[in-house]
Amino acid sequence: YRIEGVGPLDGKFSAIAGDKSIAFSDALFSTTTRSQIIRCIGIQGSCFRLANVVIGIDFHWERKEEQAFQGNLILRLRNDGTIAAINEINLEDYLESVISSEMNSAAPKEFLKTHAILSRSWLLAALVRKKTRIHITEPAGKITGDEVLRWYDREDHDIYDVCADDHCQRYQGITKVISTQAGEAVQETRGTVITSNDKICDARYSKACGGLTENFETAWSDTHIPYLRGISDSPIPHPPIRTEEEATRWILSEPEAH
């Protein structure tokens, strides 16, 4: 790696947040610098590792891992005194990691190809949405009677495009890429996205829908999106659930499902 304005870096390093800058040094203190933003530019074929990366934040599987990444590493001091580790990487390499992190990279290739198209569509739609939200001023929620509805999707990440956890898409670097099928799936679908009315679809997905998916306006934001509507996982269509009694009957039922 090459640190912009400093020089080469190879081996272990540490970065400590100060009041106004990051103190960065390698294991031998031969490479040291202080700055609010430190850019480590990778040469071809290089990778970096981060220790104690938290995954599954606020879920029951939350844990820490050591993860390896390709591409550039940007360390940026945040307003709360922490350091953001940002991985700068091209889209297709990012997708290879995503589909290997969201599922097993040894899954059937057609399954991986489908996921690559979904993930690519979601990301590009999210980037377009982020650009168009610069001037949006309405609140990210509303109060109705004794309920407070809050749209967390409105709170886009401030200094990077997407996060690496379930809030966006799981991105755990090259650590989970244990099969060549993930790269093949990305390459064989390169540039392919899902569209609706000549716009890239916000292709959200879930690993466990409970047998019945939700309408976008119920789960995400008070906006109707025709292609993000609730469907049943059963061969027999199921009407929307609108009351607690209907929800109880659905939860206690045993419908045929895929």
C-alpha positions in Angstrom: 0.0 0.0 0.0 1.0 3.6 -0.5 -0.2 6.3 1.9 -1.0 9.5 0.1 1.5 12.2 1.1 3.6 9.8 3.3 4.9 6.8 1.5 4.7 3.0 1.3 3.1 0.7 4.0 3.5 -3.0 4.3 2.6 -5.0 7.4 0.6 -4.3 10.6 -0.5 -0.8 11.4 -2.5 1.0 14.1 -4.8 4.0 13.9 -5.9 5.9 17.0 -8.5 8.7 17.1 -7.4 12.0 18.7 -9.4 15.2 19.2 -8.7 16.6 15.8 -6.8 13.9 13.9 -6.0 10.3 13.5 -2.6 9.1 14.7 -1.5 6.5 12.2 1.7 4.4 12.4 3.1 1.0 11.2 4.4 -1.6 13.6 8.0 -0.2 13.4 6.9 3.4 13.6 8.8 3.9 10.3 5.6 5.2 8.7 3.7 7.8 10.9 1.2 10.6 10.1 -1.5 12.6 11.7 -4.5 13.7 9.6 -8.3 13.7 9.6 -8.3 11.6 6.5 -5.7 9.0 5.6 -5.9 7.3 2.2 -4.1 4.0 1.8 -3.9 3.2 -1.9 -3.5 -0.5 -2.8 -1.2 -1.8 -5.5 -2.5 -4.5 -7.8 -3.3 -7.7 -5.9 -2.9 -6.2 -2.5 -5.4 -6.6 0.4 -5.7 -5.4 3.9 -7.2 -6.9 7.1 -9.2 -5.3 9.9 -9.4 -6.8 13.3 -12.5 -7.0 15.5 -15.0 -5.9 12.9 -18.5 -6.1 14.4 -21.1 -7.9 12.2 -24.8 -8.5 12.8 -25.1 -5.3 14.8 -28.0 -5.4 17.3 -29.0 -8.9 16.1 -28.7 -12.1 18.2 -25.7 -13.2 16.0 -23.7 -10.1 16.6 -20.0 -10.9 16.9 -16.5 -9.7 16.0 -14.5 -11.0 13.1 -11.2 -10.4 11.4 -11.9 -9.5 7.8 -9.8 -9.1 4.6 -10.6 -6.6 1.9 -9.3 -5.7 -1.6 -9.1 -2.1 -2.9 -8.2 1.1 -1.1 -8.6 1.9 2.6 -9.6 5.3 3.7 -9.5 6.2 7.4 -11.7 9.2 8.3 -12.2 10.9 11.6 -15.9 11.2 12.5 -17.6 14.0 14.5 -18.2 11.6 17.4 -14.4 10.9 17.8 -14.4 7.5 16.2 -12.7 6.4 13.0 -14.6 5.2 10.0 -12.8 2.6 7.9 -14.0 3.0 4.3 -13.2 0.5 1.6 -12.9 2.0 -1.8 -13.6 -0.7 -4.4 -15.3 -1.1 -7.8 -18.9 -2.3 -8.1 -18.4 -5.8 -9.5 -15.7 -6.7 -6.9 -18.0 -5.4 -4.2 -20.8 -7.7 -5.4 -18.6 -10.8 -5.3 -18.2 -10.2 -1.6 -21.8 -9.3 -1.0 -23.3 -12.5 -2.5 -20.7 -14.5 -0.6 -21.5 -12.7 2.7 -25.3 -12.7 2.3 -25.3 -16.4 1.5 -22.8 -19.3 1.0 -20.7 -18.7 -2.1 -20.8 -22.4 -2.8 -24.6 -22.2 -3.4 -25.9 -23.1 -6.9 -24.6 -20.6 -9.5 -28.0 -19.6 -10.8 -29.0 -18.7 -7.3 -25.8 -16.6 -7.0 -26.4 -14.9 -10.4 -29.9 -13.9 -9.3 -28.6 -12.5 -6.1 -25.9 -10.6 -8.0 -28.6 -8.9 -10.1 -30.7 -8.1 -7.1 -27.7 -6.6 -5.2 -26.4 -4.6 -8.1 -29.9 -3.2 -8.7 -30.4 -2.3 -5.1 -27.0 -0.6 -4.8 -27.4 1.5 -8.0 -30.9 2.5 -7.0 -29.7 3.5 -3.5 -27.0 5.7 -5.0 -29.4 7.5 -7.3 -31.8 7.9 -4.4 -29.1 9.3 -2.2 -28.2 12.0 -4.8 -31.8 13.1 -5.2 -32.4 13.4 -1.5 -30.0 16.2 -0.9 -32.9 18.8 -0.8 -35.5 16.6 0.9 -36.5 18.3 4.2 -39.6 16.4 5.3 -39.2 14.4 8.6 -38.2 10.8 8.5 -41.3 9.8 10.3 -44.8 10.8 11.6 -46.9 10.5 14.6 -50.4 9.0 14.3 -52.4 8.8 17.6 -50.3 6.7 20.0 -47.9 5.5 17.4 -44.6 6.9 16.1 -43.6 5.7 12.7 -40.0 6.3 11.7 -38.4 5.6 8.4 -34.8 4.7 9.1 -34.0 4.4 5.4 -34.1 8.2 5.2 -31.0 8.4 7.4 -28.4 7.8 4.7 -24.8 7.3 5.7 -23.0 10.6 5.8 -19.4 10.0 4.6 -19.7 6.7 2.6 -22.2 5.2 0.2 -23.3 2.0 2.0 -22.5 0.2 5.2 -21.2 -3.3 5.5 -23.9 -4.8 7.7 -27.6 -5.8 7.5 -28.8 -2.2 7.4 -27.6 -2.1 3.7 -26.0 -5.4 2.5 -23.6 -7.7 4.2 -20.2 -7.0 2.9 -17.5 -9.0 4.7 -14.7 -8.6 2.2 -13.0 -11.5 0.6 -13.1 -13.5 3.8 -16.3 -15.3 2.8 -15.4 -15.9 -0.9 -14.7 -19.6 -0.6 -15.8 -20.6 -4.1 -15.0 -19.4 -7.7 -18.7 -19.5 -8.4 -19.3 -16.1 -6.8 -16.9 -14.4 -9.2 -18.4 -16.3 -12.1 -21.9 -15.3 -11.1 -20.9 -11.6 -11.0 -19.1 -11.7 -14.3 -21.9 -13.6 -16.1 -24.4 -11.0 -15.0 -22.1 -8.0 -15.4 -24.0 -4.8 -15.7 -27.4 -6.5 -15.5 -30.1 -4.8 -13.4 -33.8 -5.0 -12.9 -35.8 -2.0 -14.2 -39.3 -0.6 -14.1 -40.5 2.2 -16.3 -36.9 2.8 -17.4 -35.6 3.2 -13.8 -33.4 0.8 -11.9 -35.5 -1.1 -9.3 -35.0 -0.7 -5.6 -34.6 -4.5 -5.4 -34.9 -5.2 -1.7 -34.8 -8.8 -0.6 -35.0 -10.8 2.6 -33.7 -14.2 3.7 -36.8 -15.0 5.8 -40.1 -13.3 5.0 -42.2 -15.4 7.4 -44.3 -16.7 4.5 -45.7 -13.3 3.5 -43.8 -10.3 2.3 -44.8 -6.7 3.1 -45.7 -3.7 1.0 -43.0 -1.2 0.8 -45.1 1.5 2.3 -45.8 -0.6 5.4 -42.2 -1.5 6.1 -40.0 1.2 4.7 -41.6 4.6 3.8 -45.0 6.0 3.2 -44.6 5.6 -0.5 -46.3 3.1 -2.8 -43.9 1.2 -5.1 -45.9 -1.1 -7.4 -43.1 -3.8 -7.8 -42.5 -3.9 -4.0 -45.9 -5.3 -2.8 -46.7 -8.1 -0.5 -46.9 -11.6 -1.9 -47.6 -15.0 -0.4 -44.8 -17.6 -0.3 -47.6 -20.2 -0.7 -49.2 -21.4 -4.0 -52.4 -20.1 -2.6 -52.5 -16.2 -2.6 -53.0 -14.7 0.9 -54.7 -11.3 1.4 -52.8 -8.6 3.3 -52.9 -8.9 7.1 -54.5 -5.8 8.6 -55.5 -6.7 12.2 -54.0 -8.4 15.2 -56.5 -11.2 14.9 -55.6 -11.9 11.2 -51.9 -11.8 12.2 -52.5 -14.4 15.0 -54.3 -16.7 12.6 -51.5 -16.4 10.0 -48.8 -17.1 12.6 -50.6 -20.2 14.0 -51.4 -21.6 10.5 -49.4 -24.1 8.5 -49.8 -23.2 4.9 -48.0 -24.8 2.1 -44.9 -22.8 1.4 -41.7 -22.9 -0.6 
